[in-house]
């Protein structure tokens, strides 16, 4: 390739001035009728050309290939219905066809996505890596589902984009969508969950036929409702919330015959259930130093409504002339508390209470039934537990107590210690500073008959026993000296945390359950955690996102704590079950957008293809793949795609390898030309007769 360039010997303003001056002189000569003016003009032009210094530039170039970008969608939804294999085959065949055109470089890129697909982002990244002056076209092979379609109108692309759909004609899918999904609820109050079932066909268009589908509602893996509902309409279910803590609510719709996948047939809603208010009834049998510890603990919690009574003396001990109302600061409403309102309390605490005929046997019957039906009672004892007025001597309530007194109080100082069960139980297992707990000075000897001993006193005597009775729970604290920890005696101890955990375990707080199962995604892994009082709780049945079931063995990592890690777990929703325990967890997003909408569609990419002059093609034909023909077209053509063909622009780009420069002519040639033109002008003017010149002047 050759062209002429200029490298002026004088500044441009001087060159322009010389040209203008030459033209002015020549023009003046022409006006005076000089026949040599033309040659003087040529001489002036030659002088200006000499000063402009023309250079002959010769470039050696190499033609460059046009660039075609091929993007393969390898997101999770491409694993359905053979889309991945079809996409891979189409990409390889397309690359071969493009290279067969000659002088075409093919750049292949992948659009990855386990939780969501971003096709526009993949196109932007691939085009950024390609030389824009050589870009001939972009081919996207995908099912068309992308979460960044809104960025399509802003895609800066000066080459056609062709969309090749990997979906099959006639696809159908059923999916469930949560419309109203509260994240919090109140225990024993149902929560309303609204949802819709959709049956979708090609391009996500609702199927025309009316249908009904059976939907199951499960709470923590237990099915509570199954009902047939219409598709395409909003439906509501009421989910019962029977206990506080974290619950998992599932809605699962039955599969539709021939649908692409059942992974979007389940909607999972984690919900946190709280108590509206915790109502605690504290009955102190007599004033003592530890009474204030209980009161301060319960009053410091703003979520607790505390009702506290201290029984100062039995009714019959007064004078015959005393009025009953004068025997206490506040009349003790025993019938209201233990007959009318007992079921409204979440916990009843008897703090050093001895039988004083204030609470009669009928009231104790109600307390026992209250526990068997799901209530909670804590008995914090002192010396009265071994006396004739002990609660253990009241047959209407003694049968729910986990231990019976076996002698008078043991007054020897001791340091509380955890038992073997206490080292595994979540109420006591990780209490802080166990090695330096302060001493207590009294414990009540008992004969255990049920429950778990979590703390021990001197010589291994039971100190704290927790037990389950029917649907409810009972706790027995066999010393009234927990207040020594509160006062810091002998270094003190974690009295607040201990009493709080005891109370919350009795009220069935889930985080303190001794038998627990949880699933949690940790990066790309799945952590299975099992808490158990058993030394060998057995394997866990783990349901994978693809519905296969694996048995996972657990290893003990701490007393009572067993774990297993599933490394590089596939993303999606997991369910685990062992015995009566059930848990749900997820790696990545539990309801990933990638599987919310999985029917292939052209709606997202077709506008981009139209704007750039590209085409939209369906490549699935039965079990095979059929690609459009590929052509090279000129830039500015009327169309870059048509029926059955897709084009790439021929850019005719090249690379300059070497440039050689030489003067257009040597300086002496320019000077010779100037002299020649001036001589010719003089000769022409010299041949004109003198008389004619003179007469012309006259």
Secondary structure, DSSP 8 states (H G I E B T S, - for coil): -EEEEE--SS-HHHHHHHHHHHHHHHHHHHHTT-TTHHHHHHHHHHHHHHHHTEEEEEEEEEE--EEEEEEEE-SGGGGSTTHHHHHHHHHHHHHHHHHHTSSEEEEEEEE--SS---HHHHHHHHHHTS-GGGEEEEEEEE----S-GGGGGG---SSEEEEEE---TT--EEEEEEEE--SEEETTS-EEEEEEEEEE-GGG-B-SS--EEEEEEEETTEEEEEEEEETTSEEEEEE---SSEEEEEEEEE---TT-S-STTSEEEEEEEEE-S-EEEEEEESS--TTHHHHHHHHHT-TTEEEEEEE--S-GGGS-TTS-GGGGSSS---HHIIIIISGGG-SEEEEES----SSS-HHHHHHHHHHHHTT-EEEEE--GGGGSTT-GGG-HHHHTT-SEEEEEEEE---EE-EE-TTTTTSTTTTT-S-GGG--EE--EEEEEE-SSEEEEE-GGG-EEEEEEEETTEEEEEE--S-THHHHTTGGG---HHHHHHHHHHHHTT-GGG-SSEEEEEEETTEEEEEEE-SSS----EEEE-TTS-EEEE--EEEETTEEEEEETT--SEEEEEEETTEEEEEEES-TT-HHHHS-S--STTTHHHHHHHT--EEE-EETTEE---EEEEEETT-S-SEETTEEEEEE---EEEEEEEEEESS-HHHHHHHHHHHHHHHHHHHHTS-HHHHHHHH-
